[in-house]
């Protein structure tokens, strides 16, 4: 289309040469013909500019995807410094993209650089106040700084923005437990088990669902444990262990570490309980 339009403009310029002779007899006719080529040229220029902008946008998306893949690869091998360096490039290329600041903040947090993490989370929220995941991440950072009440508020915001954010429900429940608000913590855990997982975890994702259930049963069991409801605690610990994969000292993945933690909690509980029963006999 662009070449065709330019060719049309060229033909009209040739016609204009012949018609200009008639403009002496008909000035109004000449003015009308003089205006037509300029409109065609402007239209051709607009088409070129639009095409150039589309190509730039496409290149930008491809570059973002390439860099994002590099970030994921670096994180998978535990090279957080390299991943942060790549995110620095993304932030430079797209300074108004809240997701890049959120991701870099998460890596700063995992690297123990809490102040830098908070700075990135704050900027991400400034750029996109409706990005639910960043409130959950900032709340986790507040918890690491023992700013638990501020964390509760951020978890509330994350849940308000996305009621299906199960991580926010779970993390808030743990924080309520740390504050000694066991009933509030149990409400969060019950919500996830009774409704959240039913709605927000596809039935075919059996492995993901089993891990989530195991995690929530573990945290609910710990809450019952601390609240003194030991029978409920033992039941939840056992439910968790049936869903979490067997521990492996060679591959301490998050699910393996959680299983080890549950086994330790259960052993401590039984160790405190069984001797007292034996003495009663």
Secondary structure, 3 states (H helix, E strand, C coil): CHHHHHHHHHHHHHHHHHHHHHHCCCHHHHHHHHHHHHHHHHHHHHHHHHHHHHHHHHHHHHHHHHHHHHHHHHHHCCCHHHHHHHHHHHHHHCCCCHHHHHHHHHHHHHCCCHHHHHHHHHHHHHHCCCCHHHHHHHHHHHHHCCCHHHHHHHHHHHHHHCCCCHHHHHHHHHHHHHCCCHHHHHHHHHHHHHHHHHHHCCCCCHHHHHHHHHHHHHHHHHHHHHHCCHHHHHHHHHHHHHHCCCCCCCCCCHHHHHHHHHHHHHHHHHHHHHHHHHHHC
